[in-house]
Amino acid sequence: MTKTTMTTSAGAPIADNQNSISAGPRGPLLMQDYQLLEKLAHQNRERVPERVVHAKGSAAYGTLKITHDISAYTKAKALQPGAESEILLRFSTVAGERGAADAERDVRGFALKVYTEEGNWDLVGNNTPVFFVRDPLKFPDFIRTQKRHPVSNLRSPTAMWDFWSLSPESLHQVTTLFSDRGLPQSYRHVHGFGSHTYSFLNAANERVWVKFHFKTQQGIKNWTNAEGNAVIANDRESAQRDLFEAIEGGDFPRWTFYVQIMTEAQAQTFRWNPFDLTKVWPHGEFPLIEVGVLELNRNPDNYFAEVEQSSFSPSNIVPGIGFSPDKMLQARIFAYADAHRYRIGTHYEALPVNRPRCPVNHYHADGAMRFDSPPRTDAWYEPNSFGGPVEDPSVAEPPLPIHGDADRFNHRDGNDDYSQPGDLFRLMSPDQQRQLFDNIAAAMQGVPVEIIKRQLVHFHRADPAYAAGVAQRVGVSVDDIAAE
């Protein structure tokens, strides 16, 4: 085998990588050993800040193949019949740090990057169709309850249940999290959802609202708490290992891609706010429309470069796909891209894993880690008279149908936070309901009884049997719950 010569980062060949330069066997080291200093200095800088949420993750490349015709709804070239695009899909847990175990009860992130000829399209979602809050002003506080207590540096069940019991809009997601689906066996065995409401625009610039669904073809598989704990005792990287080894072995996981469509007219009369992230659109009224198949078939060559530095943001859309008045989506359009600028750097989208597969022309200038060397030009601002990139009015979207005065509207007024969680509870089998009760009771260990009782009120409003099952397991009477 031909051996290559090891070099410094500046390209100079290295004569000895085993021994530092010193003044004799017992003498001190010399400052002239630039190779030693470079290695130590680089090691000090090998980590970037971990993601505040979704810190622990796994990813793989693959393809998105469109097998059905939805051109009546969208002009996006990547979603036309027969289109095939390269994709990167990153899975993650939400609350845990980089060193957390994979088999913990948590929401799973499902972040998709589609490299299209019109630019990157990112769909940043979860394995659940809803979320804990509907107003982004509450998001930082919610995430703090999932992190460590500032005094003890321990996770705080009290903080979690205190926040949830004071935020009834969280009940739908809480019910999902503590159901059997809150602890998936692997990333291959979860559904994926865009969760937010987006918009489609067709060739005539006609808008419809859309939700994205990816149904696993491997089937849903979950652990019980006891099973998950047994997995963690032997393998903290169980989901990473499962995904990596399946793809390496040629067992390529697949998901069937669907959309739900709602017209603007239907949205105006829908009984729930169609842009509320704590709600679903009933499939009976807005059936799933099959679109294509997502397949993972290639593992990254380097985890840090292609997974840790991979950066997804709902601000990345392409012609034919647009936004909506979803308040959480509107905030994430800013927050996700800003997080990447902080973590990875000003030019994070120039990194190979994030770089679009189409020409990129902009006037963003300078900053740390400018990876390219722009051609010599007099067109370094816009507008200009020197042939620089110009706007294209043909890709403009019609204005969003937004009505009302600007104010801080109470997001709970007139909002039903109990019907959908109750419907979900009643869809569960007796065994699934039993697991739900047991999982919630386990998570409430050590929580003050007044917070438990406050949460039981929400369970009761969703379904009295829901409250009764949890109350029995935590040893709290439900006699006065109905009166709350």
N, C-alpha and C positions, 0 to 999 in steps of 0.2 A: 504494500500500500504506500502510495506517495504521501509524504508528510509535508504539510505546509509550515512555514516558519512563523512562530509567534511574534507579534509586534506590539509596540505601544499603541495608544489610540492615535498617535500622530504618524504611525506607520513605520517607526524605526524597529529593526530586528532586535530581539531580546536574546542575550547570551545565556543567562542563568535565571530561572524562575523558581529556584529552590532555596537560594541563600541570599540574605541581605548583605549589603556592603558594610563592613565594620572595620575598626582599627584592631585587627587581630581577633582570635577566638573569644577572648574575654573583654574586648574593648567595646566602646559605645558605637552606635550606628552613625553613619555619615549623612548629612543633609543632601549630599550629591546623589543619593540613591533615588533618582526621580521615579524609577519604576515602582519602588516600594511606596513612595508618597502618592503616586497616581492610583495604585491599587487601594490603599486605605481611604483616600479621598473619594474615590468612586463608590466604594462600599458604603460610605456614610450617606451617599445620595441615591442609593439603589431603590428606595421606596418613594412612591408618591402618596399623597394623602388618600386614605381609603374613602370610598363613597360613604356619605352620611347614612344612607339607606341602600339596601341591595349590595352591601360590601362583599358578600361571599357568593361567588357565581361560577358558572361553567358555560362554555359556548362552543359552537361548531358552525361550520359553513355548510351550505347546501343549495337547493334550488326551490324556487316557487314557480310551479307550472299552472297555467290557466287552462282549464278544460271546459269551461262553460262560458256562455256569452252574457256579459252584464254591460255591454256597450250602451244599452239604453239608459244606464245610470251614470256611467263615468267614461271620460275620454282618456284616462290615464293609460299610456301605452303599455305599461307593465301589467295591466289588468285586462288586456284584450285577448280574445280567444287565440290559443296557441302560443302566447307569449311565455318565455322562460327567462327568469332572472336569477342571478347569483344572490344568495342571502347569507347573513350572519344572524344566528339566534343565540341570545344569552339568557340563561335561566339564573335565578338567584333566590336566596332567602331575603327577607326584608329587614328584619330587626337585628340579626346577628352581625358580629364583626367578622373580619377576614378569617379569624381562627375558629369561628363557630362551627358546630357540627351540622352536617347536611340534614340529618334525620330529626330535626326539631319541628315542633308545631309552629307553623308560620305560614303567611301568604308566600307564594312563589312568584317571582317576577318572570315575565315573558316578554323580552325586548327583541324586536325584529328589525333588522336593517336590510332593506331591499336595494341593491345597487342597480338602478335603472338607467336607461339612456337619457332620461330627463333629469337626472340627479338622484340623490339618495332619498328614499322614503323610509322613515323610522316610525314604527308603531310600538309605543312603550306601554305595555299592559301587564296583567297578572294572570294567575290561574283562576281568578274569580271575576265575575262580570260586574261586581260593585266594589265600593271602597267604604272606609270608615267615616269619612266626612265629605260634605258637599261644598263647603266654603273653604277656599285655600287659606284664609286668615287663621284657620284652626289647625292647619297642617303641621307647622313647626311644633306646636304644643303637643299634638298627638304623638309625633315622632319622639319627643322627649320622654313620654311615658313608656316607650318601648326600649329606651336606653337605660343606662345605669344611674342609680341614685347618686346625687352629687356628694353625699356624706359617706354612705357605706360602700359605694362603688358596686352595689349589687343590683340585680334586676328587681323591680318593685311591682308585685301583683297589685298592691294597694293603689299605686299610681294608675295602672292600666284600668282597673275596674272603677276607680273614682272618675276618671275621664269618660269612660264609656257610659257610666250610669248618669253622668251629667250631660251626655250627648246622645239622645235617643236615636238620632239619625244613624248611629253606628250599629244598631241592632241587627240589620240585615247581614252585614259583613261579619259581625261577631258570631252569629248563628252559623255561618259558613265555616269560619275559622275553627270553631270547636266541634264541628261535625266530623264524620270520618274523613272527609276530604281535606281537613286541615293538616294532615300529615301524610303526604304522598310517599310512596315507596321509591320513586325515582322521577327524574325530570321527563323521562320518556312516557310516563303514565299520568300526565296532567293535560287538561285542556288549556288553551290560551285564549285570552280575550283582550281586545283593544280597550275594553271597559268604557272609555269615553264615547260620547256621540261625536262623530265627524260628519263631514258632508261630502257628497259626490257631485260632480258637475259633468254633464254630458257635452257632446259636441255643440249643442245649441245653448250651452251655458245655463241649462235648467238644473236647479238644485234639488237634491233629496238628502235626507239625513240618513246616516248609516252607522251600524255597529258591526265590529269585526269579531269573528269566532273561528277558532282552530280546534277541531275535535281530534283527540289522539286516536290513531288507528291501533295503538297497542292496548287500548282499554284502560280504564281507571283502576289503579291499584293503590291501596293505602295501608299504613301501619296503624295499629293501636298504640297508645302511649307506651305500654309495656314492651311491645315489639320494637318500637322506635328506640327506647332506652337500651335494649339489648344490642341493636345495631350500632348505636353510638359507642357502646363499651368496647367494640371491636374495630370500628371503622368510622372515623369522623368525616371522611370524604366519600361516603357511600354513593351519593348522587353523581359526583364528579367521576368516580371510578366506573359506575354503571354506564354513563353516557359515553365516556371515552372508550371503554372496552367494547361496547356494542358497535360503535362506528368503526373502530380498528378491525373488528372481526367481520365486517360487512353486513351487520344486522342494522340497516339504516332505518331509523325511526321516521314515521310519517304522520302528518296531521291533515285532515280534510278541512279545506278553507271554505267558510261560509260568510255571508253577510245578512244582516237584517236591514230592510229599507222602510223608511217612513217618509211620506210626503210632507211638504210644508203645511198643506191643508190639514192632514191628519194630526200633525203636531199641535196645531192651534186648538184642537178639541180633545186631545188625549187627556185622560183623567189624572195623570201624573205629569210632572214637569219632565219632558223627554230629554232634558239636558242635565238631569240630576244624577250624579255618579253613585248615589246610594240606591238607585232603582234599576230594574231590568225592564225590557220590553217583552211582554208575554209572547211566547212563540206561537200561541194559537191565533193571535191577532197580527203578528208580524213574523211570518214563518221564515225559517232559515232558507237561504238561497245558495245552492252550492256554486262555488267559483273555481276551485282548483285543489292542488295538492302541494303541501310543503314537505320537503324531505331534507334530512341532515345526512351528509355523506362524506364529510372531510373534517378531521380534527385540526385545530390550529397547530402550527409548527412551534410557536413560542407563546407560552401562557401570558407572560407579562405584556409582550408587544401587541398581542391580538385579542386578549380577553380583558386584562386589567386596564389597558389603554383604550379599549373599545368604548365608544361614546355614542349614546342614543338620545335623541331629543324629538318630542312631538312637533317642534318647529320645522323639522325636515319633512316637507310635503312636496308633491309634484303636481303639475297641471292635471286637473281632474279629481284631485283629492283636496279637501279644504277643512276648515275648522268649524266650530259651532259656538253658541253662547254658553256651553258647558264651562262653569266658573273654574272648576279644577283644571280643566284643559287649558284655559286661558292663562292661568298662573304658571302651569308647567311649561308652556311655550317659552317663557323666560327662564324659569328656574333650572331646567335641565341643562340647557346650553351654558348658562352661567356657571353651573357646577363644574362642567367640563373645562371651561376656561380657567377656573381656579385650580382644579386637580392636575390637568395635563398641560395647560398653557394656551396662550392666545391663538396659536395655529394648530389646535388639536385636530381639526378636520383635514389637515394636510398629512397626517400620519397615514401610512399604508392601509391600516385596518379601517380607517374612517374616510379615506379619500374617495370621492365619487369616481365612477368609471366613465364619466363623460367630461368634456372640457369644462374647466372652472375659470371664470373671468370676473374679478372683482377689484375693488380699490382699497381693500384693507391693507394697511401699511405696517411694516416693521414689527417691533415687539420681540420679546425673547423667543428663541428657537424658530426663527424664520427658516423653514426647511428648503425653500426653493430660491432660485436666483432669477427674479423677473427679468424679461428682456429689456434692453435699453429702449426707453420711450420718453416722449414728451407728454404722454397721456397718463399722468399719475394722479389726476383729479377728474371730477365729472360735474357738470358737462365740460367738454373740451372740444377743440377744433382739430385734433390730431389723430382721429380714427380709433379712439378707445372704445371699449365695450359700451353699448347703449341699452336702454330699457326696451322692452317689447310689450307694448300695450295689449297685444292679442292674448296674453296669458292672464290678464286681469280678471278677477272674479266679480260677480255681482255682489252688491253690499249685503251683509247679513241682515235678516229681518229682525231688528232689535227695536223694542218698543218700551216706552216709559221714561220717567225722569231718573236721573242719576241720584242715588241715595244709598245709605247703608240699610238695605232691606233685611228684615229678620227672616232668615232662611227657614225658620220653623213655622212661621205663621201659615196656617192653612195646609201644612204638609202632613201627609199620612206616613208615619215612620213605622207602622205596625202591620199593615195588611200584607206586604210582601214577605217580611220575616215569618209571619204566621202561616202564609201559604207554603213557604219553604219547609217549615216545621211539619206541617200536615202531609207534605209529600214524602217525608222520611218514613222508612219502615220502623216497626217497633224496636228492632235491634239498633238501627241508626239513631233513634231517639234516645235509647239507653246510653249509647256511646256519647251523645251530646251532653246528657245530664252528667255523666261521669267525668267527661273532659272539663266541663265548666267547674264542677265541684273541685277537681284537682287544682285548677288554676286559681281558685278562690282561697286556697289555704293561706291563712294569716291575714286575710283582708278584714278590716273592721266590719262588724255586723251591720252598722247603719248603712255602709256602702252596699253590702250584699242585699239588704232589704230594698234599697233604692233601685238596684238593678232588677230585682225580682218583680218590681212594679212593671218594668218594661217587658219582661218575659210574659207577665200576666196579660198585658194589653195585646200582645201578639197572639197568645193562646193560653188559657188558664192551665191546661195540662203541661205546657212548657214550664211555667212557674212552679207548678206543683212538683214536677220531677226534679228540678234543681233544688228546690227548698228541702225536699225529703233527704237529699244527699248531703246538704250542708247543715242540716239540723236546725232549720229556721221555720217557724210557723208561717203559714200563708193565710191565716184566718183574717188578718186585717189588710191583706194586699189589695183585694178587690175594691176596698173603700178609698184607696189612694187616688 
